[in-house]
Amino acid sequence: MNYNSLRLFFYCCLFLLFSAKNIFGQENPLSFSRQDSLRGTLSPERTCYDVLFYDLNLKISPESKTIKGFNEIRYKVINDFSVLQIDLFENLQIDRILQGNKLLKFKREGNATFVYFTEKQIQGNTGNIKVYYQGKPQIARRPPWDGGLSWTKDKEQNDWIAVSCEGLGASVWFPNKDHLSDEPDSMRLYFEVPKGLYCVANGNLLAHKSVNNLFDSYEWRVSYPINNYNVTFVVGKLAHFQDFYESKDKQLLALDYYVLSYNLEKAKTHFAQVKKMLACYEEKFGKYPFWKDGYALVETPFWGMEHQGAIAYGNNYVNNEFGFDFIIVHESGHEYFGNSISVADHAEMWIHEGFTTYSDALLVECLTGDYQQYLAYLNKFKDKIQNLDPVIAPLGVNYRHWRGSDMYYKGAWMLHTLRSLLANDALWFKTLYDFHQSFQLSVVNSTQVIDFFCNRLGEKFRPVFNQYLRYAKPPVLKIYQRRKGKKLELHYKLESEAPMFELPIHYRIKKANDDFQALRPNKDWQKIKIKVSKGQEIEFNNNAFYFVVEDTSN
């Protein structure tokens, strides 16, 4: 998908604004490099074309830890151009770039490459280039967080190779337009790997052939749009088994599992939980969104990643205290939020991670039928919210080191807060369902998401989105208490930054078994008098909404 010149103008203005002060009214301590801008900004050399199809062909050589091949990029011309930008990490060598039989000139600037055409590309036409390249891709130091290629061995000393590149960018291993706003409509992946090893990639396996005495080939085809960091391969001594999930309308979805051969029997038992999970997600969000390509788990030498239709699994077949495997559940949730609904900029990854982390909690409620278990799951990670930066990061600069994990945990607690404020589960779950149905297989931004929910739930919820997403600090209930005989005098106010933000706070006397009572705090100090017995204390219900209490009594 491509963004028009108005959106480009918006990004450029926003980038200039961030250089002095970010949009949240806070001084911005960050600085961004030329490379950040080349990767993150939709410049004219990137908006001039829309990627239609990638045809990636690679030979993978574990002994030398090298790759060699080409990527053919098919595109539609959005605006007339003679120069376009593609992306490939500078440690990988570009041998040549062809359009048909014509050799094209190119200039490399760090990880960006500018391709010069002999003939102007005309708006509305389609074209293609082939980028031939080779080299040693960056080795992943701490995958999947610090990604690249993992060249490892399984416990039987067989080669076991995988890629992880979220944030880092798919240009760490193949040439592409490395911006989340532009997904190819489909893709072909062809790999040659040493004999005796199996190669799994996204989509469906079309062919497995012998190339020569040393190498076999595997050809895979993706039928749907796919964001670049989800493009993957895993090579290893893998065993394959298959199962099927039956949807509510009686259609069968292929479930393909690729695991290390010595884990085959263990995996057959452990992966049985996938069907119940898919049934819950179908109920909450709709049918699995990549039906034609099927669902797959692939065992990897790192913890996990939401690779579309080929989910990376490396959690050692362990369930958590809630009875499910976190990596299976979380990375599968990304098939809906992250893979089906994708963001246009890394700055808005809360749409991927906040919704998916929230879907983990919904799965607990779905499997157990117990709202209290859902709350228990949410409360497990509330203390991980750091409130260091706004959840929405700077746009247009590919900044991937935004501090903390608030896009996950604060994002999920914001959605839970919305559910609690709405107090209408039928409407809430219908809105969640319709959200995925309305935006599936598309690229979105925060404004579109917020507008959708506010149109369905009411404009009064817009300040809630703004408070939790656009400001670093959480809502703070400031209190101080004075005891006067059998009365407790409670002084309170709510500090928040989003205009028109309101949050009811519920309190009761601890261990008195009374019902919670509501306060309506605002920016001004208010007080109430509460009858208490000796030793009794006040407590606030922090299960419904996300806020922080600051007691200044002492």
Backbone torsions as a table, in degrees:
resi	resn	phi	psi	omega
1	MET	NA	143.2	-176.9
2	ASN	-120.1	152.5	-177.6
3	TYR	-111.0	141.0	-172.1
4	ASN	-78.8	178.9	-174.3
5	SER	-64.2	-28.4	177.6
6	LEU	-64.1	-42.1	178.3
7	ARG	-67.1	-38.2	176.4
8	LEU	-60.3	-44.0	178.0
9	PHE	-59.9	-41.0	178.1
10	PHE	-60.4	-47.2	-179.6
11	TYR	-61.5	-42.8	-177.6
12	CYS	-64.9	-43.2	178.0
13	CYS	-62.8	-41.5	-178.8
14	LEU	-65.0	-39.6	178.9
15	PHE	-62.8	-42.6	178.1
16	LEU	-63.2	-38.6	179.0
17	LEU	-63.6	-39.4	-179.3
18	PHE	-67.0	-24.9	-176.0
19	SER	-63.7	-24.2	178.0
20	ALA	-110.9	-43.0	-174.0
21	LYS	-158.2	131.9	-175.7
22	ASN	-80.5	171.2	-171.5
23	ILE	-70.6	-7.9	-178.9
24	PHE	-92.5	4.7	177.4
25	GLY	82.2	13.4	179.6
26	GLN	-109.4	147.3	174.6
27	GLU	-64.5	133.1	-176.7
28	ASN	-95.0	114.3	-177.9
29	PRO	-81.9	0.8	-172.0
30	LEU	-92.9	153.7	170.3
31	SER	-130.1	149.8	-174.4
32	PHE	-123.5	140.5	-176.0
33	SER	-88.5	170.6	174.2
34	ARG	-58.7	-39.1	179.2
35	GLN	-66.2	-38.1	175.4
36	ASP	-57.2	-44.0	-177.5
37	SER	-70.8	-39.6	179.4
38	LEU	-62.0	-37.5	179.1
39	ARG	-80.8	-36.8	-170.2
40	GLY	-92.8	-22.4	-173.1
41	THR	-94.9	141.0	174.7
42	LEU	-86.9	82.4	179.9
43	SER	-76.5	167.0	178.0
44	PRO	-57.6	-30.0	179.1
45	GLU	-72.2	-8.1	177.6
46	ARG	-111.6	-37.8	179.7
47	THR	-73.8	-12.2	-177.2
48	CYS	-72.1	-14.4	-179.2
49	TYR	-141.2	153.1	179.0
50	ASP	-118.8	123.0	-179.3
51	VAL	-70.6	131.3	177.9
52	LEU	-103.9	-37.7	-171.0
53	PHE	-158.8	137.9	169.3
54	TYR	-111.0	136.0	173.4
55	ASP	-122.0	94.8	-173.4
56	LEU	-97.2	126.5	-178.2
57	ASN	-127.7	118.1	-174.5
58	LEU	-139.1	143.0	167.3
59	LYS	-104.5	127.9	-176.3
60	ILE	-109.8	122.5	-175.7
61	SER	-118.2	96.0	-177.0
62	PRO	-61.2	-35.3	-175.1
63	GLU	-61.3	-41.3	-179.2
64	SER	-99.1	-3.6	-177.3
65	LYS	55.4	45.3	-178.8
66	THR	-124.6	160.5	172.2
67	ILE	-130.4	153.2	179.2
68	LYS	-153.7	135.9	178.0
69	GLY	165.4	-145.5	-179.4
70	PHE	-151.0	160.3	168.6
71	ASN	-125.1	125.0	173.7
72	GLU	-93.1	125.8	-178.3
73	ILE	-110.4	114.2	175.1
74	ARG	-98.4	138.0	-172.0
75	TYR	-144.7	161.1	170.3
76	LYS	-109.3	136.6	-179.5
77	VAL	-80.7	118.8	179.3
78	ILE	-89.3	-42.5	174.7
79	ASN	-133.6	146.0	177.7
80	ASP	-50.0	137.2	176.9
81	PHE	-153.3	158.6	171.6
82	SER	-120.2	-10.8	-179.6
83	VAL	-136.1	134.6	171.6
84	LEU	-131.6	161.8	178.5
85	GLN	-108.0	132.2	165.2
86	ILE	-119.8	173.4	-174.6
87	ASP	-130.7	135.0	174.7
88	LEU	-159.0	130.8	-178.0
89	PHE	-55.5	139.9	-170.1
90	GLU	-67.2	-16.8	178.3
91	ASN	-75.4	-11.8	176.3
92	LEU	-95.3	135.5	-175.2
93	GLN	-86.4	130.3	170.5
94	ILE	-93.3	119.3	-178.3
95	ASP	-81.5	-44.0	179.6
96	ARG	-168.1	160.3	175.2
97	ILE	-129.9	127.0	-176.7
98	LEU	-119.1	144.0	163.3
99	GLN	-119.0	107.1	-168.9
100	GLY	63.7	-124.4	177.5
101	ASN	-98.0	2.5	-175.4
102	LYS	-89.4	129.7	176.7
103	LEU	-81.7	126.0	-178.0
104	LEU	-102.1	142.8	174.2
105	LYS	-77.0	152.4	176.3
106	PHE	-150.0	157.0	178.0
107	LYS	-130.4	132.8	-179.1
108	ARG	-101.7	136.5	174.7
109	GLU	-132.3	94.3	-175.1
110	GLY	63.9	-124.9	-178.6
111	ASN	-89.7	-0.8	177.9
112	ALA	-100.5	145.9	177.8
113	THR	-129.5	128.5	178.8
114	PHE	-103.4	124.3	-175.3
115	VAL	-105.5	128.9	-176.4
116	TYR	-106.8	124.8	-175.6
117	PHE	-95.1	145.1	178.4
118	THR	-76.1	-24.4	177.5
119	GLU	-128.6	140.3	179.8
120	LYS	-60.4	134.6	176.1
121	GLN	-86.1	125.9	-168.5
122	ILE	-98.9	135.5	-179.2
123	GLN	-49.5	132.1	178.5
124	GLY	94.7	-20.8	178.7
125	ASN	-79.8	166.5	172.1
126	THR	-115.9	155.6	179.8
127	GLY	-154.4	-179.2	177.6
128	ASN	-154.8	152.5	171.5
129	ILE	-132.7	151.6	173.8
130	LYS	-114.2	125.6	-179.4
131	VAL	-109.4	110.8	178.2
132	TYR	-92.4	133.1	-174.6
133	TYR	-154.1	171.4	179.4
134	GLN	-166.7	168.6	174.4
135	GLY	141.9	-170.6	177.9
136	LYS	-102.5	107.0	179.7
137	PRO	-65.6	157.2	176.3
138	GLN	-54.1	132.5	177.8
139	ILE	-83.8	133.3	-179.7
140	ALA	-68.4	125.2	-179.3
141	ARG	-87.0	-36.6	-179.8
142	ARG	-146.4	69.0	-176.6
143	PRO	-69.3	149.2	1.4
144	PRO	-87.9	-2.0	-174.0
145	TRP	-71.7	-43.7	175.7
146	ASP	-113.1	92.7	-161.2
147	GLY	-93.4	-167.7	-173.5
148	GLY	136.8	-148.7	177.5
149	LEU	-99.0	137.6	174.2
150	SER	-103.5	112.5	177.0
151	TRP	-103.9	95.4	-173.1
152	THR	-125.8	-179.6	175.3
153	LYS	-125.6	144.5	171.9
154	ASP	-79.5	-178.6	-174.3
155	LYS	-69.5	-12.1	175.3
156	GLU	-100.5	12.7	175.9
157	GLN	67.2	26.2	170.6
158	ASN	-85.8	146.5	175.6
159	ASP	-59.5	139.4	-179.1
160	TRP	-143.7	108.4	-168.5
161	ILE	-125.3	139.0	179.4
162	ALA	-154.7	163.3	179.7
163	VAL	-122.2	144.5	172.7
164	SER	-145.8	129.9	-171.4
165	CYS	-152.3	24.2	176.9
166	GLU	-63.0	136.0	-177.6
167	GLY	81.7	-54.6	177.7
168	LEU	-60.1	-43.2	178.2
169	GLY	107.7	140.8	-179.0
170	ALA	-66.3	-17.4	177.7
171	SER	-68.3	-2.7	172.0
172	VAL	-67.2	-19.6	-178.2
173	TRP	-138.9	-13.8	172.3
174	PHE	-149.5	149.0	-177.7
175	PRO	-73.9	133.4	-177.9
176	ASN	-164.8	175.7	168.9
177	LYS	-85.7	98.3	-167.4
178	ASP	-88.8	67.7	176.5
179	HIS	-140.7	133.1	-172.0
180	LEU	-64.6	-18.3	-177.0
181	SER	-71.6	-16.8	-173.8
182	ASP	-123.5	105.8	177.5
183	GLU	-105.9	138.1	171.9
184	PRO	-64.1	148.1	179.1
185	ASP	-68.2	-26.6	178.5
186	SER	-164.1	178.1	-173.8
187	MET	-159.9	148.1	171.1
188	ARG	-115.6	137.7	178.3
189	LEU	-128.9	122.5	-178.8
190	TYR	-123.4	126.8	-178.7
191	PHE	-130.1	140.2	168.8
192	GLU	-110.3	126.8	-175.7
193	VAL	-134.9	158.5	-179.4
194	PRO	-58.7	143.4	179.1
195	LYS	-56.9	146.2	-178.7
196	GLY	92.2	-12.3	176.8
197	LEU	-107.7	148.9	179.1
198	TYR	-104.7	143.2	178.2
199	CYS	-119.2	121.3	177.7
200	VAL	-110.4	138.3	175.4
201	ALA	-139.4	-171.1	-177.9
202	ASN	-73.0	153.9	173.3
203	GLY	82.7	-144.4	-176.6
204	ASN	-110.0	142.3	175.8
205	LEU	-76.8	120.1	179.7
206	LEU	-93.2	-35.3	-175.4
207	ALA	-158.6	144.7	172.9
208	HIS	-132.1	115.8	-173.9
209	LYS	-134.6	160.0	172.0
210	SER	-85.1	130.7	177.9
211	VAL	-90.9	-48.9	178.7
212	ASN	-160.2	-163.0	-177.5
213	ASN	-69.1	-15.5	-173.7
214	LEU	-111.6	-28.1	-171.2
215	PHE	-128.9	147.1	169.1
216	ASP	-113.3	157.0	177.0
217	SER	-114.7	148.2	176.3
218	TYR	-130.8	125.7	-179.6
219	GLU	-115.1	122.8	-178.6
220	TRP	-119.9	153.2	-178.6
221	ARG	-136.8	127.2	176.3
222	VAL	-98.4	129.8	-174.6
223	SER	-94.6	-8.5	-170.9
224	TYR	-124.3	165.3	169.8
225	PRO	-57.6	145.6	-177.8
226	ILE	-144.7	131.7	177.3
227	ASN	-78.1	153.3	-166.8
228	ASN	-60.6	-39.5	-175.4
229	TYR	-73.2	-10.7	176.2
230	ASN	-85.4	-14.5	177.5
231	VAL	-67.2	132.2	-170.8
232	THR	-151.2	168.2	164.1
233	PHE	-150.0	151.9	172.5
234	VAL	-133.7	128.8	179.6
235	VAL	-119.3	131.7	178.1
236	GLY	-179.0	-178.0	174.8
237	LYS	-82.9	79.9	-170.4
238	LEU	-105.6	141.6	172.0
239	ALA	-103.9	149.3	-176.7
240	HIS	-121.2	134.7	167.4
241	PHE	-139.8	160.5	-171.5
242	GLN	-132.2	147.8	174.0
243	ASP	-139.8	-179.1	179.3
244	PHE	-138.8	144.1	173.8
245	TYR	-109.6	133.4	178.5
246	GLU	-101.9	121.3	-178.7
247	SER	-77.4	173.5	180.0
248	LYS	-59.4	-31.3	-179.7
249	ASP	-93.8	18.9	171.7
250	LYS	71.8	18.6	174.1
251	GLN	-86.4	149.1	-178.8
252	LEU	-101.9	129.5	176.4
253	LEU	-106.8	127.3	178.4
254	ALA	-71.4	130.1	175.1
255	LEU	-112.7	111.8	-177.6
256	ASP	-111.5	132.2	-177.4
257	TYR	-123.9	129.7	-179.5
258	TYR	-124.1	113.7	-173.9
259	VAL	-134.3	160.3	173.9
260	LEU	-56.4	138.0	-168.7
261	SER	-56.5	-34.8	-178.4
262	TYR	-79.0	-4.7	176.4
263	ASN	-103.4	8.6	-171.6
264	LEU	-58.1	-52.4	-176.3
265	GLU	-66.3	-39.7	176.9
266	LYS	-60.2	-42.9	-178.1
267	ALA	-66.2	-37.5	-179.3
268	LYS	-59.4	-37.3	177.7
269	THR	-76.9	-47.5	-172.8
270	HIS	-67.0	-39.6	-175.8
271	PHE	-77.1	-1.4	177.2
272	ALA	-60.8	-23.5	-178.8
273	GLN	-68.5	-14.9	-176.7
274	VAL	-59.9	-38.5	-175.8
275	LYS	-63.7	-44.1	178.2
276	LYS	-64.1	-39.1	177.5
277	MET	-61.8	-47.5	-179.6
278	LEU	-63.2	-34.2	177.1
279	ALA	-64.9	-41.7	177.4
280	CYS	-63.7	-46.4	-179.2
281	TYR	-66.4	-34.2	176.2
282	GLU	-63.5	-40.6	178.4
283	GLU	-63.9	-41.6	-174.0
284	LYS	-83.5	-36.0	-171.0
285	PHE	-126.7	-14.2	-177.2
286	GLY	115.5	177.3	-178.2
287	LYS	-62.1	152.1	176.2
288	TYR	-47.9	127.6	-166.8
289	PRO	-77.5	-13.1	-177.5
290	PHE	-116.8	54.0	-169.4
291	TRP	-58.5	-45.5	-176.9
292	LYS	-65.9	-30.6	-179.0
293	ASP	-87.5	-12.9	178.8
294	GLY	78.8	174.0	179.1
295	TYR	-111.3	137.5	-179.7
296	ALA	-144.1	144.5	166.7
297	LEU	-113.4	135.5	-178.5
298	VAL	-127.7	123.6	-178.9
299	GLU	-70.4	131.1	-175.2
300	THR	-129.7	160.5	179.1
301	PRO	-81.4	11.0	173.6
302	PHE	-131.4	171.5	-166.3
303	TRP	-59.7	-49.6	-179.5
304	GLY	171.2	164.8	176.7
305	MET	-168.1	148.6	-172.6
306	GLU	-84.5	45.3	-178.8
307	HIS	-61.8	122.4	-169.8
308	GLN	-57.7	120.6	178.0
309	GLY	69.2	3.2	178.8
310	ALA	-150.7	60.9	-169.7
311	ILE	-63.9	128.5	179.1
312	ALA	-74.2	126.8	-178.5
313	TYR	-126.3	123.4	178.6
314	GLY	-147.2	39.4	-174.6
315	ASN	-99.1	15.0	172.4
316	ASN	59.5	28.0	172.4
317	TYR	59.5	47.7	-177.5
318	VAL	-119.3	130.5	172.3
319	ASN	-92.4	153.5	175.7
320	ASN	-87.6	-175.5	-177.3
321	GLU	-68.3	-11.6	177.3
322	PHE	-93.1	1.5	171.5
323	GLY	92.2	10.6	178.1
324	PHE	-134.3	163.0	178.4
325	ASP	-85.5	115.7	-174.5
326	PHE	-57.7	-43.1	-175.9
327	ILE	-67.0	-41.5	176.3
328	ILE	-57.5	-48.2	-173.8
329	VAL	-69.8	-50.0	-175.2
330	HIS	-66.5	-48.8	-177.4
331	GLU	-68.1	-29.2	175.4
332	SER	-71.6	-34.9	175.1
333	GLY	-59.3	-30.4	178.1
334	HIS	-67.6	-18.1	175.3
335	GLU	-59.5	-29.9	176.0
336	TYR	-87.0	-49.0	-173.7
337	PHE	-115.2	98.5	-177.0
338	GLY	132.7	-41.6	-179.3
339	ASN	-103.9	-50.4	175.7
340	SER	-75.9	-57.1	171.5
341	ILE	-95.3	113.9	-176.8
342	SER	-116.8	156.1	179.0
343	VAL	-94.6	159.3	-179.3
344	ALA	-90.3	-10.7	-175.2
345	ASP	-152.8	140.2	178.3
346	HIS	-56.6	-25.1	-179.2
347	ALA	-61.4	-21.6	-174.1
348	GLU	-111.8	32.5	-177.6
349	MET	-68.0	-7.2	174.8
350	TRP	-59.2	-28.0	179.3
351	ILE	-66.3	-36.0	174.1
352	HIS	-73.1	-54.6	-166.9
353	GLU	-85.5	-36.9	179.3
354	GLY	-65.3	-47.8	179.5
355	PHE	-65.9	-38.9	-178.6
356	THR	-70.1	-41.2	176.9
357	THR	-63.0	-37.6	176.1
358	TYR	-66.7	-36.3	178.8
359	SER	-65.7	-29.4	174.5
360	ASP	-59.0	-45.9	180.0
361	ALA	-65.8	-39.4	178.0
362	LEU	-63.3	-33.0	177.8
363	LEU	-63.3	-40.1	177.3
364	VAL	-58.4	-46.5	179.7
365	GLU	-64.5	-39.0	-179.4
366	CYS	-66.4	-44.7	-176.3
367	LEU	-72.5	-35.2	-175.4
368	THR	-97.7	-20.9	-173.4
369	GLY	67.8	19.8	-171.3
370	ASP	-123.9	110.4	178.6
371	TYR	-61.3	-34.1	-179.7
372	GLN	-65.8	-34.7	176.0
373	GLN	-68.2	-37.1	174.1
374	TYR	-59.2	-46.0	177.6
375	LEU	-63.6	-40.9	179.7
376	ALA	-60.3	-39.5	179.0
377	TYR	-65.7	-45.7	178.9
378	LEU	-60.6	-40.2	-177.7
379	ASN	-70.5	-18.3	178.7
380	LYS	-60.9	-33.5	-175.3
381	PHE	-114.2	8.3	-179.9
382	LYS	-60.2	-40.1	-178.3
383	ASP	-67.4	-11.7	178.7
384	LYS	-82.3	-9.4	178.0
385	ILE	-70.4	125.4	-172.1
386	GLN	-102.9	-26.6	177.9
387	ASN	56.8	40.9	179.3
388	LEU	-89.5	-36.0	-176.5
389	ASP	-139.9	159.9	170.2
390	PRO	-58.6	147.0	180.0
391	VAL	-64.4	-39.6	174.4
392	ILE	-81.1	118.1	-175.5
393	ALA	-87.4	178.0	176.4
394	PRO	-59.4	134.3	-179.8
395	LEU	-85.1	150.2	167.4
396	GLY	78.1	15.4	-177.4
397	VAL	-132.9	5.9	177.8
398	ASN	54.3	39.6	-179.8
399	TYR	-84.6	113.3	-172.3
400	ARG	-111.6	9.2	-178.7
401	HIS	-115.1	33.4	174.0
402	TRP	-56.6	131.1	-168.4
403	ARG	-67.3	137.5	172.8
404	GLY	82.2	-172.5	-175.9
405	SER	-120.5	28.6	-173.0
406	ASP	-67.0	-23.4	176.0
407	MET	-60.8	-29.8	176.4
408	TYR	-79.8	-65.2	-164.5
409	TYR	-81.3	-43.3	176.7
410	LYS	-69.5	-36.5	175.8
411	GLY	-60.1	-44.4	179.2
412	ALA	-66.0	-41.7	179.9
413	TRP	-69.2	-29.1	173.3
414	MET	-63.0	-44.9	179.7
415	LEU	-64.7	-39.7	175.7
416	HIS	-63.6	-39.9	176.9
417	THR	-60.4	-42.3	177.6
418	LEU	-61.2	-44.6	178.4
419	ARG	-59.2	-44.1	-178.1
420	SER	-67.4	-41.6	179.2
421	LEU	-65.2	-39.7	-179.8
422	LEU	-65.8	-40.1	178.6
423	ALA	54.1	40.5	178.9
424	ASN	-149.6	86.4	-174.0
425	ASP	-63.0	-33.6	180.0
426	ALA	-60.9	-45.9	179.4
427	LEU	-69.9	-39.1	-179.4
428	TRP	-61.2	-49.3	-176.5
429	PHE	-73.0	-30.1	173.9
430	LYS	-66.5	-37.8	179.1
431	THR	-66.6	-42.6	176.4
432	LEU	-59.8	-45.8	179.9
433	TYR	-61.0	-48.6	-177.6
434	ASP	-66.8	-30.2	178.0
435	PHE	-59.8	-50.0	179.6
436	HIS	-67.0	-40.9	-179.0
437	GLN	-63.5	-34.1	-177.2
438	SER	-75.9	-32.1	-172.8
439	PHE	-116.1	7.2	-177.2
440	GLN	-60.0	145.7	-179.6
441	LEU	58.6	39.3	179.1
442	SER	-142.6	166.0	177.8
443	VAL	-104.3	131.8	-175.0
444	VAL	-129.6	170.3	171.7
445	ASN	-128.4	174.1	-175.0
446	SER	-61.4	-39.2	-178.6
447	THR	-60.6	-43.3	178.6
448	GLN	-62.1	-42.1	-178.7
449	VAL	-65.4	-49.1	-178.4
450	ILE	-62.5	-43.7	178.6
451	ASP	-59.3	-41.7	-178.9
452	PHE	-60.8	-49.2	-177.4
453	PHE	-67.6	-38.5	-179.9
454	CYS	-69.9	-34.0	175.9
455	ASN	-65.4	-34.0	-179.0
456	ARG	-84.9	-38.5	-171.9
457	LEU	-101.7	-23.6	-179.6
458	GLY	125.0	147.2	-178.5
459	GLU	-65.3	-21.0	-179.1
460	LYS	-62.7	-15.0	-179.7
461	PHE	-90.8	-7.4	179.8
462	ARG	-61.4	-43.7	177.3
463	PRO	-59.7	-26.4	178.3
464	VAL	-66.9	-48.7	176.1
465	PHE	-57.7	-45.7	-176.7
466	ASN	-62.6	-43.2	-177.9
467	GLN	-62.6	-47.4	-173.7
468	TYR	-80.6	-24.6	-175.6
469	LEU	-99.6	-32.6	-168.9
470	ARG	-104.6	-4.1	178.7
471	TYR	-129.0	145.2	-178.4
472	ALA	-73.2	-43.3	-174.9
473	LYS	-73.7	144.6	174.7
474	PRO	-81.9	169.5	168.7
475	PRO	-60.5	134.0	-177.7
476	VAL	-120.1	120.8	171.8
477	LEU	-89.0	109.1	178.8
478	LYS	-94.9	132.3	-178.6
479	ILE	-137.1	157.1	159.1
480	TYR	-146.0	150.4	-171.3
481	GLN	-122.2	143.5	174.8
482	ARG	-132.0	125.4	177.0
483	ARG	-93.1	130.2	177.5
484	LYS	-133.2	92.5	-177.2
485	GLY	66.7	-124.0	179.8
486	LYS	-92.8	13.1	179.3
487	LYS	-114.9	142.0	171.2
488	LEU	-110.9	122.9	178.8
489	GLU	-96.5	112.6	-177.6
490	LEU	-103.3	119.3	174.5
491	HIS	-101.9	137.2	-173.9
492	TYR	-153.4	152.3	169.9
493	LYS	-156.2	160.6	-179.3
494	LEU	-112.4	123.0	175.5
495	GLU	-100.0	123.7	176.2
496	SER	-149.1	168.0	-174.3
497	GLU	-113.8	-25.1	-179.6
498	ALA	-74.5	129.0	176.3
499	PRO	-56.7	140.1	175.6
500	MET	70.9	10.1	-179.8
501	PHE	-73.7	132.2	177.0
502	GLU	-134.3	148.5	178.9
503	LEU	-149.6	113.7	175.6
504	PRO	-70.1	140.0	179.1
505	ILE	-116.6	131.6	-177.9
506	HIS	-109.0	136.9	-177.2
507	TYR	-135.4	163.1	171.3
508	ARG	-161.4	169.4	176.2
509	ILE	-80.5	125.5	-175.8
510	LYS	-61.1	133.8	176.6
511	LYS	66.2	14.4	177.7
512	ALA	-95.1	-6.4	-179.9
513	ASN	61.5	21.6	175.5
514	ASP	-81.3	159.4	173.8
515	ASP	-71.8	154.7	175.3
516	PHE	-69.2	142.1	174.9
517	GLN	-110.9	152.3	-174.7
518	ALA	-98.2	137.2	167.4
519	LEU	-108.7	151.3	175.6
520	ARG	-120.4	73.3	-175.4
521	PRO	-71.5	151.5	171.7
522	ASN	-135.5	-162.0	-174.2
523	LYS	-75.7	-11.3	-179.4
524	ASP	-100.5	149.0	177.8
525	TRP	-66.0	134.1	172.7
526	GLN	-128.0	168.0	176.8
527	LYS	-146.5	152.5	171.6
528	ILE	-136.5	158.4	175.7
529	LYS	-111.9	130.7	-174.9
530	ILE	-123.9	133.4	178.2
531	LYS	-77.6	126.6	-179.2
532	VAL	-136.7	155.0	173.3
533	SER	-96.4	167.4	-178.6
534	LYS	-59.8	131.0	178.0
535	GLY	85.9	-8.7	179.9
536	GLN	-80.5	149.0	-179.0
537	GLU	-129.8	158.4	177.4
538	ILE	-88.1	144.7	174.0
539	GLU	-132.7	150.7	-178.6
540	PHE	-111.1	143.6	178.6
541	ASN	-79.4	104.1	179.1
542	ASN	-104.2	19.6	177.1
543	ASN	-89.7	-19.8	-174.2
544	ALA	-91.7	-39.3	-174.0
545	PHE	-131.7	158.1	175.5
546	TYR	-94.9	115.8	173.5
547	PHE	-154.5	167.4	179.9
548	VAL	-119.8	139.0	178.1
549	VAL	-101.7	129.3	173.1
550	GLU	-118.0	112.1	-179.2
551	ASP	-96.9	114.7	-178.2
552	THR	-104.5	23.6	-175.2
553	SER	-63.4	-35.5	-175.4
554	ASN	-90.1	NA	NA
